[in-house]
């Protein structure tokens, strides 16, 4: 009957869709796992990231370690909310301030860590793999977050330097931070700024392993 034919057709379409989704999830998970082993689990990747980020900041004509100690403790605080709440890591940092920095898109936005996290979250058994790998991924992001905050501080200083004092004061702290954050995210790598389509095909392993990072480098260089 027509109803039987329609049911079989819908079942076939649903089966194909289910198979495609499963394949995509498996590719996402295996690609993320491969990158996870090569980057966050590699001890050698940490100093490379530290000095690479510093060199990138210096090439922008900025002091690569401006307020770096303070910014590093802010990045560390994101690893442990309890210690942040109790002021054990960064004494002058409050939960409200951390929330504000996250609203400005400045915390934990590294390309490598972001791509790995999204790969696990949207892959097979996403909740399980994501939860198991998140602490190490966040630890790897510490240097990136600290450097992004340093670029942010540099831009705030630059705005104060180039703007007439009266105009600068009229803007207010919140607006100054919003402008500095936008300049930071336009010129310093941020996973959230990568085109969603590019993120997807990179996440499932179609593109080169570091394609997302390279494309983000091109974007930020074009904006500098």
C-alpha positions in Angstrom: 0.0 0.0 0.0 1.0 3.6 -0.3 1.4 3.9 3.5 3.7 0.9 3.5 5.8 2.4 0.7 6.0 5.7 2.5 7.0 4.0 5.8 9.8 2.1 4.1 11.0 5.2 2.3 11.0 7.2 5.6 12.8 4.3 7.3 15.4 4.2 4.6 16.0 7.9 4.7 16.2 7.9 8.5 18.7 5.0 8.4 20.9 6.9 5.9 20.8 10.0 8.0 21.6 8.0 11.2 24.5 6.4 9.5 25.9 9.7 8.2 25.5 11.3 11.7 27.3 8.3 13.3 30.1 8.4 10.7 30.5 12.2 11.3 30.6 11.7 15.1 33.2 8.9 14.9 35.4 11.0 12.6 35.0 14.0 14.9 36.0 11.9 17.9 39.0 10.1 16.3 40.3 13.4 14.8 40.0 15.1 18.2 41.7 12.2 19.9 44.6 12.3 17.5 45.1 16.1 18.0 44.7 15.7 21.8 47.5 13.2 21.9 49.8 15.3 19.6 49.2 18.7 21.4 47.8 18.9 25.0 49.4 15.5 26.0 52.7 16.5 24.5 55.0 18.2 27.0 57.0 19.7 24.2 54.0 21.6 23.0 53.7 23.8 26.0 57.0 25.8 25.7 56.4 26.1 22.0 53.1 27.7 22.6 54.5 30.0 25.3 57.3 31.4 23.1 55.3 31.3 19.9 52.5 33.4 21.4 55.0 35.8 22.8 56.7 36.2 19.4 53.4 36.7 17.8 52.6 39.5 20.3 56.0 41.1 19.8 55.5 41.1 16.0 52.4 43.3 16.6 54.6 45.9 18.2 53.4 45.1 21.7 55.2 44.2 25.0 54.7 40.4 25.0 54.9 40.1 28.8 52.9 43.2 29.9 51.1 42.2 33.2 51.8 38.6 32.2 52.2 37.4 35.8 48.8 38.7 36.7 47.2 37.4 33.5 48.7 34.0 34.0 47.1 33.7 37.4 43.8 34.8 35.9 44.2 32.0 33.3 45.0 29.5 36.1 42.0 30.6 38.0 39.8 29.3 35.2 41.0 25.8 35.9 39.5 25.8 39.4 36.3 27.7 40.2 36.5 26.8 43.9 40.0 28.3 44.3 38.9 31.3 42.3 35.9 31.8 44.6 38.1 31.6 47.7 40.8 34.0 46.2 43.6 31.4 46.4 45.0 31.9 43.0 44.5 35.5 41.9 43.7 37.5 45.0 42.2 40.5 43.2 40.2 38.4 40.8 36.4 38.0 41.5 33.9 35.7 39.9 32.2 38.8 38.5 35.5 39.9 36.9 36.0 36.4 35.4 32.5 36.5 34.0 33.2 39.8 32.5 36.4 38.6 30.8 34.4 35.6 29.4 31.7 37.9 28.1 34.5 39.8 26.3 35.5 36.4 24.7 39.0 36.5 26.2 39.1 33.3 28.3 39.9 29.8 26.9 39.5 30.7 23.2 42.7 29.0 21.8 42.4 27.4 18.4 43.9 24.0 19.2 42.1 23.5 22.5 38.9 24.8 21.1 38.9 22.6 18.1 39.7 19.5 20.2 37.0 20.3 22.7 34.4 20.8 20.0 35.5 17.6 18.3 34.9 15.6 21.5 31.6 17.4 22.4 30.1 16.8 18.9 31.6 13.4 18.5 30.7 9.9 19.6 30.0 9.7 23.4 30.7 13.4 23.5 29.8 13.9 27.2 32.1 11.1 28.3 35.1 12.0 26.2 34.6 15.7 26.7 34.5 15.5 30.5 37.5 13.2 30.6 39.7 15.4 28.5 38.5 18.9 29.5 41.0 19.4 32.5 44.0 18.8 30.3 42.6 20.9 27.5 42.0 23.8 29.8 45.5 23.4 31.2 46.9 23.7 27.7 44.9 26.9 27.2 46.5 28.7 30.1 49.4 30.1 28.1 47.1 31.2 25.3 44.6 32.9 27.6 47.4 34.7 29.5 48.8 36.0 26.2 45.4 37.1 24.9 44.9 39.0 28.1 48.3 40.6 27.7 47.3 41.7 24.2 44.1 43.1 25.7 46.1 45.1 28.3 48.3 46.4 25.5 45.3 47.6 23.5 43.8 49.3 26.6 47.1 51.1 27.1 47.3 52.1 23.4 43.8 53.5 23.5 44.7 55.7 26.5 47.8 56.8 24.7 46.4 57.8 21.4 43.0 59.2 22.5 42.6 62.7 24.0 42.2 62.3 27.7 38.8 63.9 27.8 37.4 61.5 25.1 39.0 58.5 26.7 37.4 59.3 30.1 34.0 59.9 28.4 34.0 56.4 27.1 34.1 54.8 30.5 35.8 51.5 31.6 33.2 49.2 30.1 33.3 50.7 26.6 37.1 50.9 26.6 37.3 47.2 27.5 34.8 46.3 24.7 36.9 48.2 22.1 40.1 46.7 23.4 38.6 43.2 23.4 37.3 43.6 19.9 40.7 44.7 18.7 42.3 41.8 20.6 40.0 39.2 19.0 40.5 40.8 15.6 44.2 40.5 15.7 44.9 37.6 18.1 43.8 34.0 17.4 40.3 33.1 18.7 38.6 29.8 17.8 35.2 31.4 18.0 36.1 33.7 15.0 36.7 30.8 12.6 34.0 30.2 10.0 31.6 27.4 11.3 31.9 25.5 8.0 35.7 25.5 8.2 35.5 24.4 11.8 33.3 21.4 10.8 35.5 20.1 8.0 38.6 20.6 10.1 37.0 18.9 13.1 36.2 15.7 11.1 39.7 15.6 9.6 39.0 16.7 6.0 41.5 19.5 6.3 45.1 19.4 7.3 45.7 18.8 11.0 46.6 22.5 11.7 44.4 24.1 8.9 42.2 25.9 11.4 45.2 27.4 13.2 46.8 28.4 9.9 43.6 30.0 8.6 43.2 31.9 11.9 46.7 33.1 11.6 45.9 34.5 8.1 42.8 36.3 9.4 44.6 37.9 12.3 47.6 39.0 10.2 45.2 40.6 7.7 43.6 42.6 10.5 46.9 43.8 12.0 
